Amino acid sequence: MSKRTEKSVSKKAAAAEDSEQGRWTSQRKTEVVLRLLRGEDLETLSRELKVTAARLSEWREEFLAAGRSGLKSRAPDVRDDEIRRLRAKVGELTMDKEVLEEIIRLRGGDPLALRRSRS
């Protein structure tokens, strides 16, 4: 079975589970995952909640992956605010430049070319 087909089947199964059990909020999923992490049996919990073991395992893996990424975050750098301010300024200047280029294009000329006097 292709990955696309597997994802489609997985989404359909998830939708069926949601309609049977009501919506699985992140809070409910967290509670279930914590039960698994505390050692409750996957198959028993699956039967109790009427959710496939594969789905419960998926929630557990997503939960653990999010936890790992949260632990990888670096401490805030004192330069972060200055970097944000400077990026915003670069964005403003870029927009100003683009507006000026468009004005020059619409006027059909080179802004540095010498203009002849009409007298």
HELIX and SHEET records of a PDB file:
HELIX    1   1 LYS A    3  GLN A   21  1                                  19    
HELIX    2   2 SER A   26  LEU A   37  1                                  12    
HELIX    3   3 LEU A   42  LEU A   49  1                                   8    
HELIX    4   4 ALA A   53  LEU A   71  1                                  19    
HELIX    5   5 ASP A   80  ARG A  107  1                                  28    
END                                                                             
